[in-house]
């Protein structure tokens, strides 16, 4: 391989040839911030212009490295003209491009590479479907107005889109990455997108981080995040980002990754202005929707159907503006806050199962019951049973009974009129068996009324030659508690007294069993 650039290359391109052989940074910046801004309006002349075919020549068939050097493409402050086409090629050299402008799109579909780093660059569009890298793919702080395609790509380590700004293609997709596999982390902190971010069936080996991302729908596509059937090997972060360290940051990662911000620290929340779909997702450690805002339009939905994760954190800044569906989802710990859930029957909890409730802020049992009752227009008994089971596992038996009591009251609303009337009687008298104290009060009242009646209506003995001592108080109590013999069984009620005695027996059976059941539950807790 020749040690000098091919004929016809410009002086700038010849300088790049030599920098490539030496493995050095080829820096054409002027050190004037306004002139060097790749997103600004300053004109970059021939002194900092390189043709795309020159880059392709270097990467696909470039010169051998200088003795003792490792050949690499390292550019700063260069305008690349024409379309850079590396599709299907084998890129063996390290690539790091900073603060550059690309006149046309980059094509690297079905290519093989080590590590590719494009940082703070303006790229009209990047086509990289089925790209395979053994190292990182960095696009931090890049602006890609016509979108990014990574369908079925294989990223050997990390994929970084921190602070990137993505526009949409003709289908309204800002990032098309269906079927993509990332061996380690996918970070898109503070990314801004206008169009759908599609990650359907993607597999992320480590973390998926969208901290502080700002996602906007476009008229032709109402979805901002479509991650149906995604698999995340650790934690998914749809959460806020601490502001410190990000403004004018010149790092890839920002600061504070994985740390909890100090109290009162300013943050930028994750914001989704459109539909979000995470249905059938698998999150091996946790799925965190905290310090987030979901601005859903009429008909939009935050879909979490059938997700599986050991922990779901749902602590949004504001209630979601539309529907939130957790139908058939399976969660270990549910960490939430009462002010995060939507109101007005926009919450779907059909078949939603969770092991433990770990509210981030106080969440009263009445608020929790309202959370259930706001979940559906139709009565769903399994939702109440699930909540009661979770409360029992935490030892909150009293709260569990409150939930089951609320279940019966909600069920009554769905019954025919006669059943509703009977249910109302059960509610008032015994609280469907979950209010033993109420039953005891009715029992005392019945005893008092019975005692007063029989005090003024003395009964005749069963046997004329045997007249036991008459005690109206004990007689009324004996009727209410028919299994207890108080020595008042030798009397023969007739007429109205017979109806009163029979009524006391019926009332006694109903109320006394409810009181006994309540006492039994108290003894079991003890």
SETI-69703 format. One record per residue (C-alpha): residue in one letter; x, y, z. Coordinates in steps of 0.25 Angstrom, whole numbers. Each point is the difference from the previous one (the first is absolute). Example, Ala and Ser with C-alpha at 12.3 -4.5 7.8 and 13.67 -1.06 7.14 Angstrom:
2
A | 49 | -18 | 31
S | 6 | 14 | -2
end
This chain:
526
X | 0 | 0 | 0
X | 5 | 14 | -4
X | 5 | 9 | 11
X | -6 | 12 | -7
X | -14 | 5 | -3
X | -6 | -4 | -14
X | 1 | 11 | -11
X | -11 | 10 | -1
X | -2 | 1 | 15
X | 0 | 14 | 6
X | 10 | 5 | 9
X | -10 | -2 | 12
X | -3 | -14 | -4
X | 15 | -3 | -1
X | 2 | 5 | 14
X | -11 | -9 | 4
X | 7 | -12 | -7
X | 13 | 3 | 8
X | -8 | 2 | 13
X | -7 | -13 | -2
X | 13 | -8 | -2
X | 5 | 7 | 13
X | -13 | -3 | 8
X | 0 | 15 | 3
X | -12 | 9 | 2
X | -2 | 8 | -13
X | -5 | 13 | 6
X | -5 | 11 | -10
X | -7 | 9 | 11
X | 3 | 15 | 1
X | -2 | 1 | 15
X | -11 | 10 | -2
X | -12 | -6 | 6
X | -10 | 7 | -10
X | 8 | -4 | -12
X | 2 | -15 | 5
X | -14 | -2 | 4
X | -4 | -12 | -9
X | -15 | 4 | 2
X | 2 | 15 | -3
X | -1 | 8 | -13
X | 15 | 3 | -2
X | 6 | -4 | -13
X | 10 | -11 | 0
X | 9 | 2 | -12
X | 10 | -9 | -8
X | 10 | 1 | 11
X | -9 | -9 | 9
X | -7 | -8 | -11
X | 2 | -15 | -3
X | -7 | -9 | -10
X | -8 | -12 | 6
X | 7 | -9 | -10
X | 13 | 3 | 6
X | -5 | -5 | 14
X | -5 | -12 | -7
X | 13 | -3 | -6
X | 7 | 2 | 13
X | -9 | -9 | 8
X | -2 | -11 | -11
X | 13 | 0 | -7
X | 9 | 10 | 7
X | 16 | 0 | 2
X | 7 | -8 | 10
X | 4 | 7 | 13
X | 13 | 7 | 1
X | 10 | -8 | 8
X | -3 | -1 | 15
X | -14 | 6 | -3
X | -15 | -5 | 0
X | -7 | 5 | -12
X | -13 | 7 | 4
X | -10 | 10 | -6
X | -1 | 12 | 10
X | -6 | 13 | -5
X | -4 | 13 | 6
X | -7 | 12 | -6
X | -1 | -6 | -14
X | -11 | 2 | -11
X | -2 | -13 | -7
X | -6 | 1 | -14
X | -8 | -10 | -7
X | -6 | -13 | 5
X | 9 | -9 | 9
X | -3 | -14 | -5
X | 6 | -11 | 9
X | -12 | -10 | -2
X | 5 | -14 | 1
X | 14 | 3 | 3
X | 10 | -4 | 10
X | 5 | 12 | 8
X | 12 | -5 | 8
X | 5 | 13 | 5
X | -4 | 8 | 12
X | -9 | 12 | -4
X | -3 | 13 | 8
X | -6 | 12 | -6
X | -2 | 13 | 8
X | -7 | 13 | -4
X | -2 | -4 | -15
X | -10 | 3 | -10
X | -5 | -10 | -10
X | -6 | 5 | -12
X | -8 | -12 | -3
X | -4 | -13 | 7
X | 9 | -11 | 5
X | -2 | -14 | -5
X | 6 | -11 | 9
X | -11 | -11 | -2
X | 5 | -14 | 2
X | 14 | 5 | 3
X | 10 | -6 | 10
X | 8 | 9 | 9
X | 7 | 1 | 13
X | -4 | 13 | 7
X | -7 | 12 | -7
X | -1 | 13 | 7
X | -7 | 12 | -6
X | -1 | 11 | 10
X | -6 | 14 | -1
X | -2 | -2 | -15
X | -11 | 4 | -10
X | -4 | -12 | -8
X | -12 | 2 | -9
X | -4 | -15 | 1
X | 8 | -13 | 5
X | -4 | -13 | -6
X | 6 | -12 | 8
X | -9 | -11 | -1
X | 6 | -14 | 3
X | 13 | 8 | 4
X | 9 | -9 | 9
X | 10 | 6 | 9
X | 10 | -7 | 10
X | 1 | 13 | 8
X | -9 | 13 | 3
X | -8 | 8 | -9
X | 0 | 14 | 5
X | -10 | 11 | -6
X | 1 | 9 | 12
X | -5 | 15 | -2
X | -2 | -3 | -15
X | -11 | 6 | -8
X | -7 | -9 | -10
X | -12 | 7 | -6
X | -4 | -11 | -9
X | 1 | -11 | 10
X | 8 | -12 | 4
X | -1 | -14 | -5
X | 6 | -12 | 8
X | -10 | -11 | -3
X | 6 | -14 | 4
X | 13 | 7 | 3
X | 10 | -7 | 10
X | 8 | 9 | 9
X | 11 | -7 | 7
X | 0 | 9 | 12
X | -7 | 13 | 3
X | -9 | 8 | -9
X | 0 | 15 | 4
X | -10 | 11 | -5
X | 2 | 9 | 12
X | -5 | 14 | -4
X | -2 | -4 | -14
X | -11 | 8 | -8
X | -8 | -9 | -10
X | -10 | 3 | -10
X | -10 | -9 | -7
X | 1 | -7 | -14
X | -12 | 0 | -10
X | -7 | -10 | 10
X | 1 | 9 | 12
X | 11 | -9 | 6
X | 12 | 7 | 7
X | 7 | -13 | 4
X | -3 | -13 | -7
X | 7 | -11 | 9
X | -10 | -12 | -1
X | 8 | -13 | 3
X | 12 | 7 | 4
X | 10 | -7 | 10
X | 9 | 8 | 10
X | 9 | -8 | 8
X | 1 | 10 | 11
X | -6 | 13 | 3
X | -9 | 9 | -9
X | 0 | 14 | 4
X | -8 | 11 | -5
X | 0 | 10 | 11
X | -6 | 14 | -4
X | -2 | -5 | -14
X | -10 | 9 | -8
X | -9 | -7 | -10
X | -11 | 4 | -10
X | -6 | -13 | -4
X | -1 | -14 | 4
X | 12 | -7 | 8
X | -3 | -14 | -4
X | 7 | -11 | 8
X | -9 | -12 | -3
X | 6 | -13 | 4
X | 13 | 6 | 4
X | 9 | -6 | 9
X | 9 | 8 | 10
X | 10 | -8 | 8
X | 1 | 11 | 11
X | -7 | 13 | 3
X | -10 | 8 | -9
X | 1 | 14 | 4
X | -9 | 11 | -5
X | 2 | 10 | 12
X | -4 | 14 | -4
X | -4 | -4 | -14
X | -10 | 9 | -7
X | -8 | -8 | -10
X | -10 | 6 | -9
X | -10 | -6 | -10
X | -2 | 5 | -14
X | -14 | 2 | -7
X | 3 | -13 | -9
X | 3 | -9 | 12
X | -6 | 2 | 14
X | 10 | -10 | 7
X | 13 | 6 | 6
X | 5 | -13 | 6
X | -3 | -14 | -5
X | 7 | -10 | 8
X | -9 | -12 | -1
X | 6 | -13 | 4
X | 13 | 6 | 4
X | 10 | -7 | 9
X | 9 | 7 | 10
X | 10 | -7 | 7
X | 1 | 10 | 12
X | -9 | 12 | 2
X | -8 | 9 | -9
X | 0 | 15 | 4
X | -11 | 9 | -5
X | 3 | 10 | 10
X | 6 | 14 | 3
X | 14 | 5 | -1
X | 8 | 9 | 9
X | 3 | 13 | -7
X | 14 | 1 | 6
X | 11 | -4 | -9
X | -9 | 0 | -13
X | 0 | 14 | -4
X | 11 | 2 | -10
X | 5 | -13 | 3
X | 12 | -5 | -8
X | -1 | -14 | 5
X | -7 | -12 | -6
X | -7 | -4 | 13
X | -4 | 12 | 8
X | 1 | -1 | 15
X | -6 | -8 | 11
X | -4 | -13 | -8
X | -7 | -9 | 10
X | 0 | 10 | 11
X | -12 | 5 | 8
X | 0 | 15 | -1
X | 1 | 8 | 13
X | -13 | 6 | 5
X | -5 | 12 | -7
X | 10 | -1 | -12
X | -5 | 5 | -13
X | -3 | -11 | -10
X | -6 | -1 | -14
X | -11 | -11 | 0
X | -2 | -10 | -11
X | -11 | 5 | -9
X | -8 | -8 | -10
X | -9 | 9 | -8
X | -8 | -12 | -7
X | -3 | -15 | 2
X | 10 | -9 | 7
X | 0 | -15 | -2
X | 8 | -10 | 9
X | -10 | -11 | -1
X | 6 | -14 | 2
X | 13 | 6 | 4
X | 10 | -8 | 10
X | 8 | 8 | 9
X | 9 | -9 | 9
X | 3 | 10 | 11
X | -10 | 11 | -1
X | -8 | 10 | -8
X | 0 | 14 | 5
X | -10 | 10 | -4
X | 4 | 11 | 10
X | 1 | 15 | -1
X | -7 | -2 | -14
X | -11 | 7 | -7
X | -10 | -7 | -10
X | -7 | 10 | -8
X | -10 | -9 | -7
X | -10 | 5 | -10
X | -14 | -5 | -1
X | 1 | -14 | -5
X | 14 | -2 | 4
X | 5 | -10 | 10
X | 11 | -4 | 9
X | 0 | -15 | -2
X | 7 | -8 | 10
X | -8 | -13 | -3
X | 6 | -13 | 4
X | 13 | 6 | 4
X | 9 | -8 | 10
X | 9 | 6 | 10
X | 5 | -2 | 14
X | -3 | 15 | 3
X | -9 | 10 | -7
X | 2 | 14 | 5
X | -12 | 9 | -4
X | 3 | 14 | 6
X | -3 | 10 | -11
X | 0 | 15 | 3
X | -14 | 1 | -6
X | -12 | -10 | -2
X | 1 | -5 | -14
X | -9 | 8 | -10
X | -6 | -13 | -6
X | -2 | -15 | 2
X | 10 | -8 | 8
X | -1 | -15 | -2
X | 6 | -11 | 9
X | -9 | -11 | -4
X | 7 | -14 | 2
X | 13 | 7 | 5
X | 8 | -8 | 10
X | 8 | 8 | 10
X | 7 | -3 | 13
X | 1 | 13 | 7
X | -10 | 11 | -4
X | 6 | 14 | 4
X | -10 | 11 | -3
X | -6 | 13 | 5
X | -15 | 3 | 0
X | 2 | 13 | -8
X | 7 | -8 | -12
X | -12 | -8 | -5
X | -11 | 6 | -9
X | -14 | 2 | 4
X | -13 | -1 | -7
X | 0 | -15 | -3
X | 13 | 1 | -8
X | 7 | -11 | 7
X | 0 | -15 | -4
X | 3 | -10 | 11
X | -6 | -13 | -6
X | 8 | -11 | 4
X | 11 | 9 | 6
X | 8 | -8 | 11
X | 10 | 5 | 10
X | 7 | -6 | 12
X | 2 | 12 | 9
X | -4 | 15 | 1
X | 11 | 9 | 3
X | -6 | 14 | -2
X | 10 | 11 | -1
X | -8 | 10 | 8
X | -12 | -3 | 9
X | -11 | -7 | -7
X | -12 | -2 | 9
X | -9 | -12 | -2
X | -12 | 9 | -4
X | 9 | 6 | -11
X | 4 | -14 | -4
X | -15 | -5 | -1
X | -2 | 13 | -8
X | 11 | -4 | -9
X | -7 | -14 | -2
X | -13 | 6 | -3
X | 5 | 10 | -10
X | 6 | -11 | -8
X | -12 | -5 | -7
X | -15 | 3 | -3
X | -3 | -15 | 2
X | 1 | -7 | 13
X | 13 | -8 | 1
X | 1 | -9 | 12
X | 14 | -5 | -3
X | 6 | 14 | 2
X | -6 | 1 | 14
X | 5 | -15 | 4
X | 14 | 4 | -6
X | 1 | 12 | 9
X | -5 | -7 | 12
X | 10 | -11 | -2
X | 11 | 10 | -1
X | -4 | 7 | 13
X | -1 | -13 | 7
X | 14 | -4 | -4
X | 4 | 13 | 7
X | -8 | -3 | 12
X | -10 | 11 | -2
X | -12 | -9 | 3
X | -9 | 11 | 4
X | 3 | 7 | -14
X | -3 | -13 | -7
X | -14 | -1 | 6
X | -2 | 15 | -4
X | 3 | -4 | -14
X | -9 | -12 | 0
X | -11 | 8 | 6
X | 1 | 10 | -11
X | 0 | -12 | -10
X | -14 | -4 | 5
X | -5 | 14 | 0
X | 5 | 2 | -15
X | -6 | -13 | -3
X | -14 | 4 | 5
X | 0 | 11 | -11
X | 0 | -11 | -11
X | -11 | -8 | 6
X | -15 | 0 | -4
X | -9 | 9 | 9
X | -5 | -11 | 10
X | 14 | -5 | 2
X | 5 | 15 | 2
X | -11 | 1 | 11
X | 5 | -12 | 7
X | 14 | 4 | -1
X | -4 | 13 | 6
X | -6 | -7 | 12
X | 13 | -8 | 1
X | 8 | 12 | -1
X | -8 | 8 | 11
X | -1 | -11 | 9
X | 13 | -8 | 0
X | 9 | 7 | -10
X | 0 | -13 | -9
X | 7 | -7 | 12
X | 12 | 10 | 0
X | -7 | 9 | 11
X | -1 | -9 | 12
X | -1 | 12 | 9
X | -13 | 5 | -7
X | -6 | -14 | 1
X | 3 | 1 | 15
X | -7 | 13 | 1
X | -13 | -6 | -7
X | 1 | -12 | 9
X | 0 | 9 | 12
X | -12 | 8 | -5
X | -8 | -12 | -3
X | 3 | -5 | 14
X | -5 | 13 | 6
X | -12 | 0 | -8
X | -3 | -14 | 3
X | 2 | 2 | 14
X | -10 | 12 | 0
X | -10 | -8 | -7
X | 0 | -12 | 9
X | 0 | 8 | 12
X | -14 | 5 | -3
X | -4 | -13 | -6
X | 2 | -12 | 10
X | -1 | -13 | -7
X | -7 | -13 | 5
X | 8 | -12 | 4
X | 0 | -12 | -9
X | -5 | -9 | 12
X | -11 | 5 | 9
X | 6 | -7 | 12
X | 14 | 6 | -2
X | 2 | 15 | 0
X | 15 | 4 | -1
X | 5 | 13 | 5
X | -4 | 10 | -11
X | 12 | 10 | -5
X | -3 | 7 | -12
X | 14 | 5 | -2
X | 6 | -14 | 0
X | -12 | -5 | -8
X | 3 | 10 | -11
X | 15 | -3 | 0
X | -3 | -15 | 0
X | -8 | 2 | -13
X | 11 | 8 | -7
X | 10 | -11 | 5
X | -8 | -12 | -2
X | 12 | -10 | 2
X | 2 | 6 | 14
X | -10 | -5 | 11
X | -3 | 11 | 10
X | -10 | -8 | 8
X | -12 | 7 | -8
X | -4 | -11 | -9
X | -13 | -4 | 8
X | -8 | 11 | -6
X | -11 | -1 | -11
X | -1 | 13 | -9
X | -13 | 1 | -8
X | -6 | 11 | -9
X | 9 | 12 | -2
X | 10 | -5 | 10
X | 3 | -12 | -8
X | 3 | 9 | -12
X | 9 | 9 | 8
X | 7 | -12 | 6
X | 2 | -6 | -14
X | 5 | 13 | -5
X | 10 | 0 | 11
X | 5 | -14 | -3
X | 2 | 4 | -15
X | 7 | 13 | 3
X | 9 | -7 | 10
X | 5 | -11 | -10
X | 3 | 11 | -10
X | 7 | 10 | 9
X | 6 | -9 | 10
X | 8 | -8 | -10
X | 5 | 13 | -6
X | 5 | 4 | 14
X | 6 | -14 | 2
X | 8 | 1 | -14
X | 5 | 14 | 4
X | 5 | -5 | 13
X | 6 | -13 | -6
X | 8 | 9 | -10
X | 5 | 9 | 12
X | 5 | -13 | 7
X | 7 | -5 | -12
X | 8 | 13 | -2
X | 4 | -1 | 15
end
